[in-house]
């Protein structure tokens, strides 16, 4: 099948998840502590870089205040939600079903008219935050993305869209350039040695042979 002349090959942010990492990162039993763990990881990231952070006494939607050169800025921490989704285009073209990894970067707490306990949940706008900090956290990897809110698309009423689903581990082809290149906003990565040993080619592409030699030792 011929490709569009505008097709571009994706550059993966990370190696694929191991099977034991693919427990859906949602609110199901077993991952109930994910949100707090993600917030603590972001705080540790800033503190390790000698950047002061604070947590508001009253949670009105802002998770963290971060002391930057321009003053205190507002940060919202969101857990990256892993799922699998049927590739409908592949099924249409070839007839068989293939499920692809899906990584949800959410900007809102729910749908356009999200409700909690019968009350309509406030939909957020660029005036509420300065940065989103999306965190992918498993037992073998930790990744943090820092996305300025001015890059995030909004609806006609000025509220954020629900979310984006960037491809994090694929080197396939795409016809349309993404609105947000999340590769540019990946600010922190940490992997267990098992990931380096399982996917050495990924890190060799990133020119980290010395690190691989160290792990082999």
N, C-alpha and C positions, 0 to 999 in steps of 0.2 A: 504494500500500500504506500503510495507516494505521500510525502510530507508537504505541508504548506511551506512556501518560500520564507515565511516569517517564523517558522519553527525554531526554537532555541532549546538547547540541552540544559536541564536543571543542574544546579550545583548543590549537592546535599549538604545540610548543616551538620549532620551526624550520621554514624552508622545505623543500620536497622536495629530495632529492639530485639533482644533475645526473647525466646518464647516465654521464659519466666518473668519477663518485664511487661508482658502484654496483658496483664490483668487490667481490665478497663479502669482508667484513672477517673472515675466518676464518684458519685456519692454513695456507692454501694458499700455493703459491709466489708470491712477489711481495709478500706482506704478513707475512713471517716476523719483521719487526722491529717489528711493531705494538705488542706488549706492552711492550717497552722504551721505545718512543716515548711511549706513554701514561703510563708511570711518570714519565718525565722531564718531561712536560707538567704533571702534578700537582705535582711538586716545584717547577717553575718558577712555577706559580700561587701556591704558598704563599710562596716566597721573594720574589716580586714584591710580596706583601702583608706583608712583613717578619715572616713566621711561620717559625720554625726547624723544619726537618725532618731526620730521620736515617733511614738505612737499616740494619736489623739486619745484623750480620756473618754470622749464621747464619739462613738463610731457613727458618723453621718455619711458613710460611703467611702471616706478616705482611709486607707490602711496605714500609710506611713507619711511622715514629713521628713524630707531629706535636705540637709544643709549643703547647698551648692554655692559657688561664687556669687551668683546673682541673688542669693537669698534662699529662704526655705521654699521648697517646691513640694507639690502634692503627688504622691504615688499611689497607684492602685495595683495590688498584687492579684494575679489571676493564675489559677492552676491550668496547665495545658491538659485538655481532656483527650485521651486516646480512645479511638474506636476503629472499627473496620467497616467499610462500605462497599457495596457491590459496584463494580466498574460497568455501568450500563452501556457505555460506548463500546467496550470490548465485547460484551455480550451481543450487542447489535451487529457488530462486524464479524464475529467469529462463532457466536452461538453458545459458547461455554461461559460459565460464571466464574469470575475471579474477584476476590475481595481484597481491596487495597487498604493500607493503613490510612487513617484519617486523624489529623491532629487539630483539635478545635482551639483556636485562640479567641476567647470570648471577650467582648467589651461591655456587654450588658449582663445582668444577673438572670435574665430570662427573655422570653419573647417580647414582641412589640407592646403587647398589653399584658405583661406578666403580672400574675396575682399571687399573693402569699397570704394565707388565712383570710381569703375573701377581700383583701385590700390590694388595690392596684399599686404595683411597685414602681417607684420613680425611675424614669428612664434618664440616663446620664448624658451629659453634653460636654464639649471641650472646656467649658468653664468650671467643671467639677474637678478635673485632674490636670496635671502637667505631663505625667508619664504613666504608661502601663508597664508593669513588670510581669511578664509571663514566665512561668516556671514549669519545666518538665522535670519531674522527680521520680526516679525509680530506685531500686536497691543498688543499681550499678551505674547510674549516671545522674548528673545534676546540670541543668542548663538554664540560663537566665537571659531573657530578651528585654531590652529597654527601648520602648517605642514612644516617641513624642506624640502627643495627642493630635497635633496638627496634620499628621500623616493619615489619620484614621478617617475613612469615609463616614459621612453623616446622612441621615434621612432628610427629607424636605423640611421637617419641623426642627432640624438642628440637633437632634439626638443621634448618638452613635448607632451605626448598624449593629446587629447582634454579634457578629464575629467574622473571622476569616479562618480558612482551613489551608494553610500553606503546606507544601510538600517538604518534609524535613529530611527524608532518607532516600529519595529517589533521584536517579540521574537520567530519567526519561526525557521525552520531548514535550514541549508545550508550544501552542501557537500564539498565545496571548501573554504578554508580560504582566506579571503580578503588580497590583497597585502598591503593595508594600514588599520590598525586598528584605525579608526577615534575616537573611544572612548578614546584612549590614548592621543589624541591631542586636546580634548575639554578643553579649558582653562577658559571659562567664560560662566555662565548661569544666566539668570534672568527671573523669571516668574511672571506674574500677579497673585494675589491671586485666581482668577477664575480658573486657571490651577490646583492649589493645591486642590481646592474644587472639581473639576471635576474628577481628577485622583489621589485620595488619596493613592491608593495602590502602585502606582509607587514610590511615595516619602517615603512610609513606607518601601519599599524594600531598599531604599537608607538610611534607618535608620534616618529619619527626623521627628519623632513623635512630638517633642517639637515645631517644626515650624508649624505643622498642628494644634496643640493645640492653638498656638498663633493666627493663622488665624481664627479659629472657634470663638475665643473670640472677 
